[in-house]
């Protein structure tokens, strides 16, 4: 059915799909492809999948059910549809089992989803004699004119001109001096803002956007439009003569214009995909990974709400909507307490850190993302990144006065709040279906970041936060919290006890935080008074403007809560709910695991009844959770609070799980609950979590089809990188918790989560088929091998190994450090995930270099980008420094070594090198850093005898330079410290020597680099140098295992296992027979040299899974495998390329005349020089026209 609307013609497909086959789906696919406008596909699809069914129905997600659902998923992804009916909403109640399931669904185009008001089931309206619930979908299809937008294009700012203008403006401002009042700080902040805005407006072009601006518009379309308008006018004037040929001419031109617009849109998208590069690929990634939300375009419909007197009402105009949304986002502050309580005694505040310095300001600015959305002043971070060296002297007195006096500039209290939809809500007619995104002025976030760094440092040094408070703290992750929780449960089982967990839900945690209460918490902890006064000043007198529907509200007051977009929000809330985390008594089998506002109380005992009594006591005791709730203006939504009783699967079904009652609210234990993105079930079997991971991965893999089509799209290499960087982290998140590494016993039986791995392999196979443009018949092993992907079981194993290595290197202060030590000893029964992954990875904490929290300091210099290889080599050739030092390293079978060569004026030359260890003992990164240390030591040696003005140290390792400059990590911590110390010492020598550390590309003919490379190889083979030319640190360097080195070794071993897996597979054996001595790993290199469509054809020809009659006959798509042109042989790849007489002339012209090698299959399909003749031949035959265009 088609419906005409203001948005155009909408196709509505009402589908009934049988339970046992997908007969109607090809017809549905054809209808969707033929329709160019928005579509809705709905009906009884009779398919079950984790993407829409409740996790409790995991028994329905069999392999057969997933196979039947895959064609539907393919249609949805190919048509660019989004599921409009929210996940987990059942649409059917079985008449026999009374179970609720989800066979029905609603899918809609993105344009319609943006117009969605509600999509929900209506169980109350279920007719008799049916087990299905009605589904009501409401769309707002009214037309709204897009406003004209004028904004500054900061990506085109002339930064040199900006800096010069800003310098001139700053010279007119009063010099930096001590600020003593609120009026003065407001004036100074206002003058600085005015100077920056004037400089920006004079150096930044204005970008004008209107509702008619289209990226795909072209001059050719303009010609079509003008001609259409001319013919339209002529046709109208001739309306009295129906036989006038102008009417037909106008009709044809109108159709041509319409088709030209469609073609322009398609070509623009295809060109965008084909031109994706290192930077723009992440733009495409955002298109794929973002939820189907508005970003400011979706309209907010009339909002239903309740008046203060309890009567229902509806807000239809923007002012009323603003008030309703404001009440939902920012609840009012509680009334001041009238109870006369004695003034509590507070500890003496701890000693504060030294005053803020300009270096602190620069650090936080250089760590900012340059183009994030700005606040009300419209100035993004890139403005400050490009000028902080001029602004820091003006910001410093403002920042110091703000903290010292407890005052805050009035302008910085203003914010903009963008209203966005929460994805997957059934009804967008209520305020709870929306979420606020606060945009603060960047200049205020600079000060907040400085304060946050200081508070975080003080909190860790003085123990203000409980150990088990994991969120927002350096070196602690969500998986660490989950490891602690699962280990606690397994430890209870090991002592024949059971465990219970209570998951608390705090309603509107950040907006309900009461600043005076936060101040009291800070006083009790001994936080310096300056921070408390400053916090109260910052959080008072705030206003915000709500932004939605192209409408901006008047400034509305905020008198409560913590700004969620502020860098201080996390540390403030950690201090706010720290008393809640301290409620459990460690001596009474009680524990609290917290991650910011996710609070979990855990206890263990002989029975669940006993556990429930303890949980209720933790909630109701003096100083318990409910008392914290009452005194901190925070409400626990008890109807959303969940309890799980954990027991081993062998005894779980026999145990009674009684309800527990808290303040008259009865809480019945549930079988599963999601904590920090992981579904925990009562037996820790993780089946539901696997289904969730499968749904996550399938959803993204389906979206990948939008970027990688068979005949057009992004390159295979780019699509592969997107898969590895986005999809894999999504479905493998917390795999070290819920996935048991797969191993194979000598008898061939697999142990571990082999079933999970097989189910998850669907994700990779679907993604790989999209990336390669492969036919569905292509074996999974062949897909993995040609894309150089680890098979799924090895991919998941590697995720567990990485986690084990990270945990083994945790310092003693980490809350899991003792647990890691105990798990290395292990036990046979009820092994926690932590023990399982440590045992599988074969790592021991005692062997590792321990990396402290926050080991990467903030950058103190603007981010630098290395020049191109040619430019960098030319710079090295032209360098006229007093001393040139070249450092390099060698990692080979002979060993690991580092070397350096110094060249100076007057023919001075010094060489040094040191063998650091056996092969595999150190990473190449460590060796490169050691080479730079040797270079610095040579400079120190020369400084003993002469004065050195300037030095350039060259290394061919960008990673080593980045580590030394605090811009990366991965090298040995002790080695980095020693190298930085050596460079600092060299800079102090000779009364002050200018030392520059630069990159010189390797193997570009630069003499110094070539010599250093050769010297490192000689040293690795045993050549030695005088001891005075080797730093004592390197002479005795015997480092503990570097986690990075261990991860590199692990990756190399997994690659070998993947190659062995491929070689033993049926596809691998066939490949070895057809292409002896060749590896599929080189396919991606060949694919980079040709267009995407040709790379698709090349892959199909290599694997034999191509549209030739032998293969099509095997798929039962044609009647005979014989070649239809000659009928002499089976139509195989070899027959088509080399033997079919139908194409003898084309073969002679493009292949056979080039030599005998061009008549060998392995050469033609793999040699780079043969690819162009191969595609010329295919194109000349007229076959595969859509792939060799």
N, C-alpha and C positions, 0 to 999 in steps of 0.2 A: 504494500500500500504506500502511495506517495501523498504527502500532505504539503500544500503550499503555505509557507510562513514568511514573515519578514526576513528570515535568515536564508530563504531559498527553499527549494524542494527538499523535503526530508523523506527518506526512504525508511519505512518501518517493516521489518521482516519478523513475522510471528512464526516461530519454528517449533515443530514437534520432532524430536529426534528419538528414534527407537533405542531401547536399552542395549541391544546386542550389536548394532552396527551404526555407521555414520552415513547412511544413504542420502539424507537430505543435504548434508553439509557442502558437497561440491556445488549444488545448485545455489545455496546461500552465498558461497564464495563468488560465483559468477555474477549474482545480482549486486553484490557489494562492489565488485570491480567495475561493473558497467555504470554504476551511479557515481556521479562526480561530486555530489553534495553531501551534507551530513546524513548519517544513518543511525538507526536504532535497531539492534538485533536482540530480540527477547523471546522468551518462551520456555517450554519444558525441554531442556537439552539432555536430561537424564544422564548427566555426567557428574562425577565426584572428583574433587581435586583439592589439595591443601590451600590453593589460592582463594577459594571461596567457602569451603566447608569448615565447620568447627573442628578444632583439633581433637575434641573428644571422639569424633567419628573416624579416627585413624584406621579403624578396621576396614573402612571402605576404600582406603587408598592402596589397593592391591596393584601389582604390576599390570594386570589386565585392565583395571580401571584407569590407570594412568595412561596406558597405551591408547585406550579409547578416547580419552580426553585430549590427547595431543593434537589431533586435527582441528579441534575447536580452538585450542590455544593458538595454533598457527594462523587460523583465519582472523582471530582477534588482533594478533600482532601485525599481520600483513595489512589489515585494513586500518590500523592505527586507532583501534577502539579502546575505550576504558570501561572498566566494570562500574556501572552506576549504582547498583544495589550493593550496599556495604557488606564486607566480609562478615562471616559468622551469623548472618541472619537466616534462620531456617525458613524454607518455603513449603515444607510438606511434613505432615505428621503421619507416620505409618499407622494404618488401621489395625495391624496385627501386633507389632512390637511397641507401638506408641512412641517410637524414636523420632526425633526431629532431624531432618536432613535438608539438603539444598540442591535439588535437581534443577530448579528453575533459576534463570538469571536474566539480567538486563545489561547489555553492552551498548555504549553510545560513543559517537565521535567526540573528540575533545571540545569542539565548538559547542556542542550541546551540553557536555558536562559542566562547562563554564556557566551555562544558563540554568543549571539544575537548582530547583528549590528544595525538592525532597524526593527520595526514592526509598520506599519502605513497604513492608508487608502490613496487611490489615487483617489480622487473625479474627477480629470481631465480626468481619463481614464475610467469613467463609460460608459459601452456600452449602446446602445439604448434599449428601451423596458425593462428596469429593474430599480428598485428603490434602488438596493443595490450598495454600493461602493466597488471597488476592494480593497483587503488587500494585501500589499506586505510585505513579511517577508524575511529578509536577515540574514543568519547565516554564521559565519566563522568557518568552520569545519576542518581547517588545523591542523595538529599535531604539537605540540610544546613539546620539551623534558623538563621535570621539572628539575630545577637545584638542585645540591646537596647543602644542607644548613647545616652550622655548627654554633651553637649558644650555649650560656651558659644556663644551666638548673638551674635557680635561685630557683626553688621549691625544689631542692635537695642540696642547699648550706649548707655546714657545718658552721653554724653561729658562733660556739664557736671558731673554727679554724680561721675563717675570722676575728673575733674580736682580737684574739691574734696577728695575722700577721699584722693587721692594726695598732694595738697599737705599735708594733715594728717599723713600717714604720713611724708613726707619731712622734716617739721620735727622728728620724733623721732630721726632719724638723726644721727650725728656730722657736723659741718660738713666741707666739702671740705678735705682736708689731704693732704700728701705721703705716699705709700705707699712702704714700704721693704722689704717681705717678701712671700713667697708666702702665708703665713697671713693677713696683713692684706688682701691683694687678694682672697683667697677669702671672707673675712668681709664685706668691703665689697660685693662682687658678690652674695653671698647675701642680705645685708640689703636691697639694692636690689630684687632679684628678689622677695623676700617682700613688700615694700611695694607693688610693682606688682600682684602676684597678689591681694593683699587688696583693693586698690581695684577691680580687675576683677571679682572675685567679688561685690562689693557693688553693682555697677552694671550687670552684664550678666545677662540672663535665661538660664536653662538650657533648652536644646533637647533634648527626649527623643524618641528615635526607636526604634521597635521593628520587628520583622519584619512587623507587620500595618499599619504606617503607609502610607497611600496618598494621594497628592495629589489623586486624582480622586474620593475618597470624598465622599459627600454625605448629608444627613439623609434624603433620599428613599430612598437605598439602605439606610439603617438601618431604615426602615419595612418595606421588602421583606424584609430579613433576619429581622426579628422575626416577620413574618407567616409566612415560610417555616419558621422553627423551630417556631412554634406548630402549623402544619399537619403538619409532620413528626412531632411528638409525637402528635397526634391520629391520624395515619395509622398510626403504630406501634401505638397502643393498639387500633386497629380491624383489626389485621393478620389476625385470624381470620375477618373478614367481607370477602371480596374485592369484594363488591358495594356496599360502603359508598361513597357519593359523595365522602367526604373524600379517597379515594385519587386520584381524578381531579382534585379541586380542588388537592391538593398538587402533582400533576404539572404542572398549568398554572401554579401560582404559582412552582414551581421554575424553569420555563422563562422566566417573566417576570423573575424575579430574575436569571437568567443573562444574558438579553438586556439588562436594565437596566445591569448591570455593563459589558458591551461598549459600550453606548451612552454611558455615563459616561466611559469611557476615551477614546472617539473625540471626544466633545464637549470634554473637557478639553484634548486635543491641539489640536483645531481652535481653541478659544478662545485657547490659548497662542500659536498662530501668528497669529491675527487681531489680537492685542494687542501684537505685537512693536513695540518702540519703539527709540529711539536706544541705550539701554543693553542691553535684553534681546535685541536682535538678535544681539549677540555671543555670548550664551549659546546661541542656536540655531546660530550659526556653529561653536561648539565641538562641538555634536552632529554636525555634518556633517563637519568637518575632522579630528576625532580618529580615530585608528586603532581598529579593533575590539579594544581591549584592555580590561582589567578595571577599573582604577582601584581595586583592592582586593577585588573580588568574586570573580574567577576563582579556582578552587581549584588548588593546586599538587599534582599527583599524586605517587605514589611516584617517587623520582628514582634512576635507575641511575647508579652511579659505580664507581670502581675503588679497592680498598683499597691501602694502601702496599705490600703484598706482591704486588700485581698481580692479585689475584683479583677477579672481578666481584661487586658487591653492590648492594643496593637499600635506600634510605632511605625508610621508610614512616611513621614517627612524626615529629612536628613538630621535636623536638629533633635527630633525625638529619638531617632536611631542612635545618635551620638550619646544621649543621656543613658539609654538602655545599655549600650556597649560599655560605656564608662563605668556604670555600676557593676557590670560583670567582670571587667578587667581590673578595676581598682576599687576594692571594697573600702568603705570609710574606716577611719581609725576608731578603736574602742573608746568608750567614755573614760575619762580619768578616774582612777580608783579613789573612793572616798574613805577607805579604811585607813585608820591611823596605825601604821605599822612602824616599829622602831627602825631607825636608820641602821642598815646592816654595816658590819665592819668589813672593810675591803682590804685585801693585801696591798702592800706597797707596790706601786707600779714598777715594772722592770725598767732597766736602763734603755733609753731609746738609741737608735742607730744614729750615726753622724748625719748632718743635714744633707738634703737633696743637692746633688751636684749636676752640672751640665752634662756630664757623662751619663748619668742615670736617665736624663731626658732624652738624649740621643739614642740610648739603647732601646727604649720602648717605642720611639718613633720608627726606627729602622726595622723593628720587628712587626710593624703593622702591615696589613694588606692595603696596597695603594688605592684600589678603586672600589672599596666597599661603599655602600650607600651612606651618604653624609647625613648630618643632623640638620636642624633648622637653618644654620648659617650657610648650608650648601657647599662647604669646603671639605672635600675628601682627604684621606691621609696622604695622597700623593703630593698635595700642596706642601705639607710639612716635611715629608721625606726629602723634597727638593730644596728646602730652605731652612732646615733646622739649625744648620751651622751659623745662620744669621739670626735666627729667632731665639736660640737658647738663652742668650744673655738677657733678653727681654722677658722670657718666660720664667727664668729662675727667681727673680724677686717676687713675682706673682705667686708662684708655687710655694715658696718658703713662707710668705706672709699668710697665705691661705691656711697652711698647716699650723703655723705658729700661733696665729690669732683666732683660729676656729671660725674663719669667715669664708664665704664662697661667692664668686661673681654672680650677679643676678642673671645675666644672659646665659650662663652655663646651666641654669636650672630649667631651661626650656628644652622641650623635646618634641619629636613627631612620632606618632604611633600609627603604623600602617596596620590596617585590619585585613587579615587573611583568613581564608576558610581552613578549618581542620579537615584534612582529607578523610574520605570514607565515612562521613556522618550521614545518617538517614534523612535528617531534616535540617535545612539551613534557614528556617524561619524562627529560630531561637538564638539568643546571644551566645549560649554555650557552644555553638557550632563554629565559633570564630576564635582566633587567637591574636594577641597583639605582638607586633614587632616594634620595639622601641629603637628609635634612631636618635642618638645623642650627638652633640657637637664633638668633633674629633679633638679639639683643643682641650675639652674637659676630660676626654678619655685618656689623654696623655698624662694629666695629673693623676687620674684614678689609677692608671697602670703603675705609676711610680709608687703610689701609696699601697697598692695591692702587693707589689714586690716586697715592700718593706714589712707589711703585715704577715705575709706568708713566711718570710724569713724569721721574724720574731716568733711566730706560732710554732714553727718546727724547732727552733732553738730552745724555747721555754716550755714545750709540751702543753700548749693550750688546747690541743685537739686530741680526742681519744685515738688510740692506735688503730682501732677498727673503723675509723672514719676514712673511707677510701677516696671519696670524690674530690676532684679539684686539687689534688696534692701531687707533687712531682714524684714520678716513679711508681705510682699506684694506678691500677687500671680496674675496669669493671670485672675482668676475668679474675683478678686477684681476690676481689670480694667473693666471687662465686666459688673460687677454690677453697677459701676459708670456710664457707658455708657447707660445701659438699664434704670437705674433710671432717668437719665437726659431726655431720650426720653419719658418715661411714665409721668414724671412731666410736660413736655410740653403738652402732650395730656390732662392731667388733667386740664390745663388752656385753653383748646380749641385751642391749637396751634399745629403746625406740626414741625417735626425736620428733619434735613438733616445731613448726615455724609459723609465726604470725606476721603477715605482711601488712604494714600500715600504710594508709593512703591519706596524706595531708592535703586538705582542700586548699587550692590556690596558695601553695607554700610561700613563694616570694611576695606576692601582693599582700598577704596577710601579716607579714613580718612587721612588728611594731617597733619603730626606731628607739623609743625610750627603753623598751625591754631589752633590745640589743645592747644599748649603752650599759644597762645594769649587768648583763652577762659579761661584757668586756671589763667592767670594773672588778668583778669577782675573779677574773683571770689575771688581773694585774696588767692590763693593757695600758700603755702610757696615756695620760689624760688628753694629750694633744690630739690623738687619733679619735678619741671618743667625742670631744667637742667638735672636731672637724666633721665627723660622720653625721652628727646631729644637724650641723649647719648645711651640709650637702643635701640631706634628705628632707629639709624643710623648705616650704615656699615653692615647691615644684609645680610646673604646669605642663600640659601636653596638648597637642592638636591631633585629633583623630583624622586619619586619611582613608577614605573609601569612596568608591563610585565617582571618581574625579571630583570629590568634594573634600574640603578641609574645614574642620570645625574651628570655632573660636577657641582660644586657650582655655583649657579646663583644669581645675586645681587637682593635685594629688596630695593627700595628707597622710598617706600610710604606705607601707610596703618598701621593697628594695627594687631599684631599677634593674630589670633582667638583662638589659643590653649593656650594662656597665661592667668594666673589668673587675670591679670590687664585689659584684653580686655574690660570687661563689664564696669567697672568704668571709663575707658578712654573714651569709646563711650558715656556714659551717660553725661560726661562733654562736649563732642564734640557736641552733638545735643541738649543740654539743652536750647540754645537760640531758637531753633525751637519749643520746647514745650511751651516756654513763649510767642509765637506769639499772641494767642488769648487774648482779653481784657475781663476780668471777668465781667465787668460792662455792656457789650454789648451783652449779650446772646451768648457768645462764650466760647468754651471749647476745650482743647486738652487732649486726653487720650493716653498715650504713654506707650509702653512696649519695652524697648531697641530701636530697629530700626523700630518697628511697630507704625506708627503715624496716629492718627485719629483726624481730625478736626470736631467738632460738633457745630451746631447752631440751633436755634429754633425761629420761628416767625409765623406770621399769614398765610403766603403762602410760597409755595416752591420757587416762583420767588424771594421773599425777602431773603429767606435762601441762594439761589444760589448767589445772589449779595454779601452777607456777606462772603461766602466761597471763591469767587473769590477775594474779598478784602483781606482776610487773606493770600491768596497766593501772591498777587501782591503789597500790600502796602509796604511802606518803613519799613524795618525791618521785612518783611513778609517771607513766606516760600521760595519763589523763590530767594529772596535776600540771605537767608541763603544757599540755594543750590549753588548760584554763588560764594559766598565767602568761602564756605567750600568744594569745589571740589566734591560735591555730586549731582548726577543727579536724578531727579524724572522721572521715566518712566511713562510719562503721558498716554501712551497707555495702561498701566496696572493699572493706578489710577482709583478707582471705587467710585461711588457716589450712596448712597441710600437715598431716600426720605421716611421717616417713617410717617405713618398715621394709625389710628385705622382701623380695617378691615371693620367697618360699612361704612366708608367714603372713604376708600382708592381708590376704583375703579373710583370714580367720580372726583378725583382730577387730574389736569394736572401737569405733571412732565416734564418741559422743560429741554433741555440740557444746560450745562454751558461750557463756552469756556475759556481756560487758555493757553495763548501764542499760539493762533491759533489751539490748540488741542481741538476738541469738545469731551466732555465727556457726554455720555448719561446715565442717571440714570439706575441702574440695579435693578432687583427684589431681589437679594440676593448676599451676599459676605461673604467670610470666614475671620474671624478675630480671631487670637490666637487659631485656631483649632475649632472654633464654627461658624456654618453657620447662619448668621443673615439675616432675610428676612424683607421686608418692612412693614409687619404688626406684626412682632414679634410673629408669630404663631408657629415657630420652627419646622415645619413639615420636612423641608429639613435636619435640624440638627438631627432629630430623625432617618431619613433614613441613614444619615452618621454614626450615632452611631450603627445602626443595621448592616451596612456593616462592620464596624470595629470589632464588636463582632462576627459576623458570620465567618469572615475570621480567627480569632484566634480559635474559637470553632472547625472549620474544621481542623485546624492544630493540635488540640489536639488528633485527631484520630491517628496521627503518634506515639504518646506516649502511648496511651491507646487503645489496641485492645481487642477483645472479649476474646481471649485465651492466650494472652501474653501482656507484657508491664509493665509500672510502676504501683505501688500500687495505689489503689483508694484514699487513704489518700493523697499521694503526688500529684496525678493528681488534686484532689480537691483544694489543696493549690495553685497549679499553676494557676488554674482557678480564684481563689479569689484574687490572688496577681497580676495577669497580665491582664486577660480578663476583669474582673469587673472594674478596674480603667480605662481601655481603653474606654469601651462603656458608662461608667457613668461619664466620665470627664465633668466637668462643669454642671452636672445635676441640681445643684442649680440655674442655669440660665434658662435652657430651659425646665425643667420638673416641673410640678405642682404636689405636693404630693397628692396622691389618698386617699380620705376619702369616707366614706359611710354614706349616710343620713339615718334617721330612716325608711324611706320607702324602703330602699334597693338599691337606685340608687347611683351609684358611681360618685363622683366629682373629678375633676383634670385631669391629663394626663392618664386616664385609657386606652385609645386607644394606647398611646405610650407604656405603660407598657405591654399590651398584645402583641404588635409587638416585643418588646425586649425580651419577655419571650421565643421566639424562640431560642435566643442565649443560654439561660440557659438550655433549654430542650435538645438541640443538644449536648451541652457540657456534661450534666449529663448522657445522653445515652452513650456517648463515655466513660465516667469515669466508669460507672456501667456495661457496656457491655449489656445494656438493649435492648429489642426488641422495634421497633418503636411503637408498640401498647401500651406500658406502659404509664399510665397516668402521666401527668406532676406533679401533686400533690404528687404522690408516689415517683417520682424521687427526688423532692426537700426534702421530708421528710427523705428518707433514706440517703441522702448525708448531712443532717442537713444544708440545704441552706434555706435562707429566700425566700419566693415567690417573684417574680420580683417586684411587686408593693411595697412590704415592703422593698426590697433591695434598690430600688430607693428612697423611702421615707427616709430611714436611711441615704443615702448620703446627702440628703437635711438637715436632722437634724444635722449631723456632721458639715456641713458648717455653719448652723445657730449658733451653739454653739461656733464655732471658731470666727465668726464675732461679737458675743455678748461680747466676752472677749477682743476685740481689745482695745488698749490704746487710750487716747485722741489724740495722735499725728498721729494716722492712718487716712488717707484721707477719709475713710468710717465711721469713728466713729460718726460724726454728722448725717450722713445719717441713720445709724443704730438706733440712738436715735429717729429720726423723724419717722422711719418706725414702731417703736413699737406703736406709736399712730395710724398710719394707715389711710386709706381712702377707700371708697367703690369702686370707679371707677378707672380704670387704675392702678391697684396695681402693683408696680414693683416686680420682683422676690425676692428682699431682704425682702420686707414686707411679702410676701407670705410664705417664709420659716421660718421667725421669728415667725409669727403667728401660723404656723403649729407646730413648735417645742415647742411653749409655753415658750420661754425664754425671759428674760429681762436683758439688759446690766447692770442695777444697782445691780443685784443679783450676778454678777460674779466677781471673782478675775481677775483683768486685768493683762495680761501677756505682758511685754514689748517686743520690738523688740530685736531679737538676745538673747533670754533668756538663750540659751544653750552655755556657753563659749566653746572655743576650748579645746580639751584635753591637759593636761600638762604632762601626763604620758603615756607610751606605752600602747596600748590596752591589757587588761588582759582577760583571759578566765577562767571561773570558772571550778574547777576540778570536776571530776565525783562524784556522790553521795557517793560511798563507800570510795573513797580517802579523800573527804572533811570530812566525819564523822570520819575517822581514825585520821586525823589531829587534829580535835577538842578533841578527846579522849587523844591524846598524848601531847597536848599543856601544857607547863610548865611556862607560863607567871606568873608574880607576881599577877596580878588580871585577872580573867576571868569573863566577863560580857555577859550574854545571853539576847537578846531582842526578843520579839515576840508581836503579835497582835491578837485580836479576833474580828471577824465581824460576828455577829450572830443575832438571833431574840431578844436576850437580850440587844444588843447594840453594840457600837464600843468602843474598849478599847485597851490600850497598856500597856505592862509590861516589867520589866527588873529585873534580878537577878544577884547579884555580889557575887562571891566567891573569897576569898583571902587566903593568908598564915595564919596558926594558927586557922583555922576554921572560919574565918571571913565570914559572910553572911549578905547581905542586899537585901531587896525586895522592889520594888515600882511598882506602877501602877496608871493609871488614866483612868476614863471613859470619852471618847471624845464626845459622843453624842448618839442619837437614831439610830436605824438601818437605813441604807441608807444615813445618814447625811455626812459621810466621806467615801472615798474609802479605800480599804484594803491597798493600797500603802501608803496613808497618815498615816494610823495607824501604819504601819511598820516603817516609818520614825520617827514617834513620839516615838516608842519603842527604836530606836537607840538614840534619844535625851535623853530619860530617862536613858539609859545606860551611856551616857557621864556625866549626872548629878550625878549619883552614884559615878563615878570616882572622880569628883570634891569634893563630900562629903567626900570621904576617904582621899583625898589629904589635907584636912583641919587638919587632925590629924596625918598623917604619910607621909613618902616619898615613892613615887611609881616609880619604875624603868620602868616597861613595863606592858602594858595592851593589851589584845585582846578582842575586842567586836565582838560577834557573832550574826548574824541575819540570819533567814532562808529565807529572801527575796532578791533574786538577783537584782530585779528591784529597791528596795530601796537603795541598795549599789551603783548601777550604777547611780542613780539620785544624790546621795551625791557626787560621784566622777566625776560629770559632764559628764557622758557617756550616760545619758538618761534623759528623761523629763517625766512629767505627775503628779508629786506630787505638793502639794501646794507650791508656791514660797516662801511665808513668812515662812512656816514651814521648808523648806529646808535651808533658810538663818539662821534661829535660830539654827537648828541642826548643821550646819557646824561651826557656831560660838561657840557652846558648845564644839565641838570636838577640835577646836583650843585652847580654854581656857584650856581644860584638858591637852593638849599637853604642854602648857606653865607652868602648875602647877608642883610643886615639883622640880623646877629648870630645868624642861625638861623631859617629860615622853614620852616614845615611845608607841604610840597607833596604833594598827593595826585593821582595820575593815575587817572582813572575813565572808564568807558564811558558814553556817552550815546547812546541809539538814534537813528538818523537818521530824519527825516521823521515825527516824533512830535509836532510842534508846539512843541518846546522853543525859545524865542526865540533863545538864543545859538547853538544848532546850526544853525537856519535861516539866521541872519545869516552865519555862517561859511561855510555852503554857497554862499550867494549871492555872498559876497565872493570865494571861490575861483573861481567861474565868471567873475566880472568880470576877475580877474587873468589867467585863462587866455585871455581875449579881448583882452588887451593893457593893461589898467589897471595902473599902477605905483604904488609907495609910496616914501616917503623912504628913502634908503639906510641911515640910522641905525637904522631899524626892521627891517632885514634882517640876519641874521648874516652875517659875511664868508664863512663856509664855504658858505652857500647862494648867496650872490651869485656866487661863482666855481665853483659845483658842476657839474662836467662828469665824471660818473662813468664808469668803464669799464662794459661790459655786465654787468648783474647776471644770473647764471644763472637766477634765478627769473623775471625779466622775459622772458628768451629762451624759457624753457619755456612761459610764458603765450602768447607770440606764436606759438610752434610749435603749441600746442593750438588756437588760433583758426584757423590755416591748415589744420590737419587737419580741423577741423569744416567748413570751407568745401569741402574736397575730398570729405568725406562727403556733403554736401548735393548736390554736383554728381554724385556717383556715384548717389545715389538718383534724382535728376531724370532721369538718362539710362537708368535701368533700366526694364525692361518694367513692373514693378510700380509704379514711380514715374510713368510715363506714364499708366497706367490710373488711378492715384490722382488725378493732376492733371485728368483728364477728368471723373471722378466728383465730385471735391471741389475745384473751381477756387479758387485763392487761399489754400488752407489748407495747413498744414504738419503732418506726423505727429508732430513733436517735442512738440506740445502735448497729446498723448494722455495722457501720464503725469500731467499736471496734472488732467485730467478723472477719471482713474482713482483719484486720492486722495479724491474726493468720494463714491465709491460703494463698495459691498462688492466683494470679490474676484470673486465669481461674476458680478456684473453688469458689472464691468470686463472680464471674459473675453467675455461676450456682446457688449459694445460693440465690442471689438476685432474680433470675428468679423463683426459687421454692417458695420463700416467697410471691412474688406478684402474682404468678399463670400465669404470662406471660412468658411461657416456651414452648419448642417445644414438647408438648403433644397434642394428637389428639383433645381433646375438644377445646383447645385454637386455634389450627390450623384450625379447622373446622369453628370457629367463624370468622377467617380471610379469609375463603373461599380458603384455601390452600389444604385441603383434603376433600374427599367426605363424610366421616362419623366421628362422634365424638367418636364412640365406640372403646374400646381398641382392637387393632389388634391381641393381643396375646390370650386373653380369650374371647372377644366378649360378656362379661357379663355386663359390666358397661361402663359408660363414662370414658375416660382416663383422669382423673384429677390428681393433685399432690397427693392427699390422696390415690387414687386408686393405683397409681404407687408405692408409698412408703409402703403402709400397706395392700393392699387387693388383688392385682393381683396375682393369683395362679401361674402364669408363673415364678415368682421370689420368691416363698415360701422358697426354700432352702437358697438362699442368704439372705433373710430377717431373717430367723432363725439364721443363722451364725453371722450376724453383728448387728441385732437390737433386736429382740424379746427376746433373751436369756439374755439380759442386764437388763431387767426389764420393768415394765409396762410403765414407762415414755418414753421409746424409741419407743412406739407405739402411742405417742401423737404428733400431728403436731406441735403445738406451742413449745414443748420441743425440738424436733429433729432439728428444724430450728433455734432455738435461744439459746439453752444452749451450752456454750463452750465445755463441755465434750461430747456432742453428735455430734459435727461436724466431727470428724475423723471417727467414725463408719458410719455416714451418707454417707460420700464420699467413704468409702470402699464398702458400699452396692451398691451405684450407679455404681462404677467401676466394681463390680462383675456382675451386670446386663448387662453390655455391652452398656448401653445407655449413651448418651452424652460423647462419647469417647474423643472428642476434648477438653472437659472442665475438665475432671478428669484424665488427663494424669499424 
